């Protein structure tokens, strides 16, 4: 049951541009994962790429099904909310666990570590 032939040409063009843009942004985020050097730099690119790419693809889905059904279709927003919440939170947890590991093994020196050793509290003047 393919309903794509029922989609008007103007809507198909909008959907195609949104889907291709979303796929391109996600690809750029994935390439950032490969190209960046440290783990902490690598965490940033896929989070932004996947979130923006997903937003564009969800927008394409909303346009497509709203035109096909003749009424506003917004149940895709639930998918977007779940993905927007889970992807960045997962990467934050990965970054915090790596930070904890690096600090425990004394592989990473951070500016606030030196302030704590000197008896100063970070953020307090």
C-alpha positions as protocol buffer text, in pm:
chain_id: "A"
residue {
  index: 1
  type: UNK
  ca { x: 0 y: 0 z: 0 }
}
residue {
  index: 2
  type: UNK
  ca { x: 220 y: 280 z: -131 }
}
residue {
  index: 3
  type: UNK
  ca { x: 62 y: 623 z: -113 }
}
residue {
  index: 4
  type: UNK
  ca { x: 359 y: 812 z: -258 }
}
residue {
  index: 5
  type: UNK
  ca { x: 198 y: 848 z: -605 }
}
residue {
  index: 6
  type: UNK
  ca { x: -86 y: 1039 z: -433 }
}
residue {
  index: 7
  type: UNK
  ca { x: 157 y: 1302 z: -305 }
}
residue {
  index: 8
  type: UNK
  ca { x: 145 y: 1626 z: -509 }
}
residue {
  index: 9
  type: UNK
  ca { x: 465 y: 1722 z: -683 }
}
residue {
  index: 10
  type: UNK
  ca { x: 523 y: 2034 z: -472 }
}
residue {
  index: 11
  type: UNK
  ca { x: 492 y: 1832 z: -151 }
}
residue {
  index: 12
  type: UNK
  ca { x: 716 y: 1555 z: -287 }
}
residue {
  index: 13
  type: UNK
  ca { x: 982 y: 1816 z: -363 }
}
residue {
  index: 14
  type: UNK
  ca { x: 963 y: 1962 z: -13 }
}
residue {
  index: 15
  type: UNK
  ca { x: 977 y: 1614 z: 143 }
}
residue {
  index: 16
  type: UNK
  ca { x: 1273 y: 1516 z: -75 }
}
residue {
  index: 17
  type: UNK
  ca { x: 1469 y: 1831 z: 13 }
}
residue {
  index: 18
  type: UNK
  ca { x: 1402 y: 1785 z: 385 }
}
residue {
  index: 19
  type: UNK
  ca { x: 1495 y: 1415 z: 384 }
}
residue {
  index: 20
  type: UNK
  ca { x: 1813 y: 1471 z: 182 }
}
residue {
  index: 21
  type: UNK
  ca { x: 1911 y: 1766 z: 402 }
}
residue {
  index: 22
  type: UNK
  ca { x: 1853 y: 1559 z: 715 }
}
residue {
  index: 23
  type: UNK
  ca { x: 2058 y: 1273 z: 578 }
}
residue {
  index: 24
  type: UNK
  ca { x: 2340 y: 1511 z: 478 }
}
residue {
  index: 25
  type: UNK
  ca { x: 2353 y: 1675 z: 821 }
}
residue {
  index: 26
  type: UNK
  ca { x: 2357 y: 1336 z: 990 }
}
residue {
  index: 27
  type: UNK
  ca { x: 2637 y: 1226 z: 758 }
}
residue {
  index: 28
  type: UNK
  ca { x: 2841 y: 1536 z: 843 }
}
residue {
  index: 29
  type: UNK
  ca { x: 2796 y: 1458 z: 1214 }
}
residue {
  index: 30
  type: UNK
  ca { x: 2913 y: 1103 z: 1154 }
}
residue {
  index: 31
  type: UNK
  ca { x: 3216 y: 1225 z: 960 }
}
residue {
  index: 32
  type: UNK
  ca { x: 3294 y: 1455 z: 1251 }
}
residue {
  index: 33
  type: UNK
  ca { x: 3301 y: 1146 z: 1470 }
}
residue {
  index: 34
  type: UNK
  ca { x: 3572 y: 1000 z: 1246 }
}
residue {
  index: 35
  type: UNK
  ca { x: 3772 y: 1317 z: 1182 }
}
residue {
  index: 36
  type: UNK
  ca { x: 3801 y: 1472 z: 1528 }
}
residue {
  index: 37
  type: UNK
  ca { x: 4098 y: 1371 z: 1741 }
}
residue {
  index: 38
  type: UNK
  ca { x: 4003 y: 1342 z: 2107 }
}
residue {
  index: 39
  type: UNK
  ca { x: 3707 y: 1166 z: 2261 }
}
residue {
  index: 40
  type: UNK
  ca { x: 3572 y: 1491 z: 2403 }
}
residue {
  index: 41
  type: UNK
  ca { x: 3570 y: 1652 z: 2058 }
}
residue {
  index: 42
  type: UNK
  ca { x: 3408 y: 1342 z: 1907 }
}
residue {
  index: 43
  type: UNK
  ca { x: 3114 y: 1356 z: 2145 }
}
residue {
  index: 44
  type: UNK
  ca { x: 2996 y: 1692 z: 2012 }
}
residue {
  index: 45
  type: UNK
  ca { x: 2962 y: 1633 z: 1636 }
}
residue {
  index: 46
  type: UNK
  ca { x: 2732 y: 1326 z: 1634 }
}
residue {
  index: 47
  type: UNK
  ca { x: 2503 y: 1481 z: 1894 }
}
residue {
  index: 48
  type: UNK
  ca { x: 2440 y: 1792 z: 1686 }
}
residue {
  index: 49
  type: UNK
  ca { x: 2432 y: 1601 z: 1358 }
}
residue {
  index: 50
  type: UNK
  ca { x: 2187 y: 1339 z: 1470 }
}
residue {
  index: 51
  type: UNK
  ca { x: 1958 y: 1588 z: 1644 }
}
residue {
  index: 52
  type: UNK
  ca { x: 1938 y: 1833 z: 1353 }
}
residue {
  index: 53
  type: UNK
  ca { x: 1919 y: 1552 z: 1095 }
}
residue {
  index: 54
  type: UNK
  ca { x: 1637 y: 1387 z: 1287 }
}
residue {
  index: 55
  type: UNK
  ca { x: 1453 y: 1720 z: 1308 }
}
residue {
  index: 56
  type: UNK
  ca { x: 1466 y: 1766 z: 931 }
}
residue {
  index: 57
  type: UNK
  ca { x: 1352 y: 1409 z: 864 }
}
residue {
  index: 58
  type: UNK
  ca { x: 1066 y: 1442 z: 1113 }
}
residue {
  index: 59
  type: UNK
  ca { x: 963 y: 1768 z: 941 }
}
residue {
  index: 60
  type: UNK
  ca { x: 958 y: 1578 z: 609 }
}
residue {
  index: 61
  type: UNK
  ca { x: 739 y: 1310 z: 764 }
}
residue {
  index: 62
  type: UNK
  ca { x: 499 y: 1571 z: 904 }
}
residue {
  index: 63
  type: UNK
  ca { x: 469 y: 1741 z: 563 }
}
residue {
  index: 64
  type: UNK
  ca { x: 421 y: 1410 z: 380 }
}
residue {
  index: 65
  type: UNK
  ca { x: 152 y: 1265 z: 604 }
}
residue {
  index: 66
  type: UNK
  ca { x: -26 y: 1597 z: 655 }
}
residue {
  index: 67
  type: UNK
  ca { x: -65 y: 1634 z: 278 }
}
residue {
  index: 68
  type: UNK
  ca { x: -167 y: 1270 z: 227 }
}
residue {
  index: 69
  type: UNK
  ca { x: -427 y: 1268 z: 505 }
}
residue {
  index: 70
  type: UNK
  ca { x: -555 y: 1619 z: 448 }
}
residue {
  index: 71
  type: UNK
  ca { x: -509 y: 1713 z: 814 }
}
residue {
  index: 72
  type: UNK
  ca { x: -217 y: 1810 z: 1034 }
}
residue {
  index: 73
  type: UNK
  ca { x: -16 y: 1507 z: 1140 }
}
residue {
  index: 74
  type: UNK
  ca { x: 187 y: 1579 z: 1452 }
}
residue {
  index: 75
  type: UNK
  ca { x: 235 y: 1239 z: 1616 }
}
residue {
  index: 76
  type: UNK
  ca { x: 589 y: 1240 z: 1475 }
}
residue {
  index: 77
  type: UNK
  ca { x: 671 y: 1510 z: 1729 }
}
residue {
  index: 78
  type: UNK
  ca { x: 663 y: 1241 z: 2000 }
}
residue {
  index: 79
  type: UNK
  ca { x: 941 y: 1058 z: 1814 }
}
residue {
  index: 80
  type: UNK
  ca { x: 1138 y: 1382 z: 1791 }
}
residue {
  index: 81
  type: UNK
  ca { x: 1097 y: 1449 z: 2164 }
}
residue {
  index: 82
  type: UNK
  ca { x: 1224 y: 1104 z: 2260 }
}
residue {
  index: 83
  type: UNK
  ca { x: 1524 y: 1125 z: 2027 }
}
residue {
  index: 84
  type: UNK
  ca { x: 1604 y: 1481 z: 2129 }
}
residue {
  index: 85
  type: UNK
  ca { x: 1608 y: 1377 z: 2494 }
}
residue {
  index: 86
  type: UNK
  ca { x: 1790 y: 1045 z: 2466 }
}
residue {
  index: 87
  type: UNK
  ca { x: 2076 y: 1117 z: 2222 }
}
residue {
  index: 88
  type: UNK
  ca { x: 2231 y: 1417 z: 2402 }
}
residue {
  index: 89
  type: UNK
  ca { x: 2177 y: 1261 z: 2745 }
}
residue {
  index: 90
  type: UNK
  ca { x: 2351 y: 943 z: 2631 }
}
residue {
  index: 91
  type: UNK
  ca { x: 2648 y: 1141 z: 2503 }
}
residue {
  index: 92
  type: UNK
  ca { x: 2662 y: 1346 z: 2825 }
}
residue {
  index: 93
  type: UNK
  ca { x: 2678 y: 1026 z: 3028 }
}
residue {
  index: 94
  type: UNK
  ca { x: 2955 y: 892 z: 2804 }
}
residue {
  index: 95
  type: UNK
  ca { x: 3152 y: 1216 z: 2840 }
}
residue {
  index: 96
  type: UNK
  ca { x: 3113 y: 1221 z: 3218 }
}
residue {
  index: 97
  type: UNK
  ca { x: 3225 y: 861 z: 3252 }
}
residue {
  index: 98
  type: UNK
  ca { x: 3530 y: 931 z: 3033 }
}
residue {
  index: 99
  type: UNK
  ca { x: 3607 y: 1243 z: 3237 }
}
residue {
  index: 100
  type: UNK
  ca { x: 3580 y: 1046 z: 3560 }
}
residue {
  index: 101
  type: UNK
  ca { x: 3811 y: 776 z: 3421 }
}
residue {
  index: 102
  type: UNK
  ca { x: 4067 y: 1028 z: 3296 }
}
residue {
  index: 103
  type: UNK
  ca { x: 4070 y: 1220 z: 3623 }
}
residue {
  index: 104
  type: UNK
  ca { x: 4099 y: 900 z: 3827 }
}
residue {
  index: 105
  type: UNK
  ca { x: 4396 y: 788 z: 3618 }
}
residue {
  index: 106
  type: UNK
  ca { x: 4548 y: 1141 z: 3628 }
}
residue {
  index: 107
  type: UNK
  ca { x: 4553 y: 1158 z: 3247 }
}
residue {
  index: 108
  type: UNK
  ca { x: 4366 y: 1486 z: 3227 }
}
residue {
  index: 109
  type: UNK
  ca { x: 4446 y: 1814 z: 3396 }
}
residue {
  index: 110
  type: UNK
  ca { x: 4164 y: 2062 z: 3411 }
}
residue {
  index: 111
  type: UNK
  ca { x: 4182 y: 2427 z: 3523 }
}
residue {
  index: 112
  type: UNK
  ca { x: 3944 y: 2374 z: 3814 }
}
residue {
  index: 113
  type: UNK
  ca { x: 4156 y: 2084 z: 3945 }
}
residue {
  index: 114
  type: UNK
  ca { x: 4447 y: 2325 z: 4005 }
}
residue {
  index: 115
  type: UNK
  ca { x: 4218 y: 2573 z: 4185 }
}
residue {
  index: 116
  type: UNK
  ca { x: 4088 y: 2301 z: 4419 }
}
residue {
  index: 117
  type: UNK
  ca { x: 4444 y: 2195 z: 4505 }
}
residue {
  index: 118
  type: UNK
  ca { x: 4534 y: 2556 z: 4587 }
}
residue {
  index: 119
  type: UNK
  ca { x: 4238 y: 2579 z: 4825 }
}
residue {
  index: 120
  type: UNK
  ca { x: 4028 y: 2800 z: 4603 }
}
residue {
  index: 121
  type: UNK
  ca { x: 3672 y: 2714 z: 4517 }
}
residue {
  index: 122
  type: UNK
  ca { x: 3588 y: 2725 z: 4145 }
}
residue {
  index: 123
  type: UNK
  ca { x: 3339 y: 2994 z: 4052 }
}
residue {
  index: 124
  type: UNK
  ca { x: 3377 y: 3176 z: 4385 }
}
residue {
  index: 125
  type: UNK
  ca { x: 3541 y: 3519 z: 4396 }
}
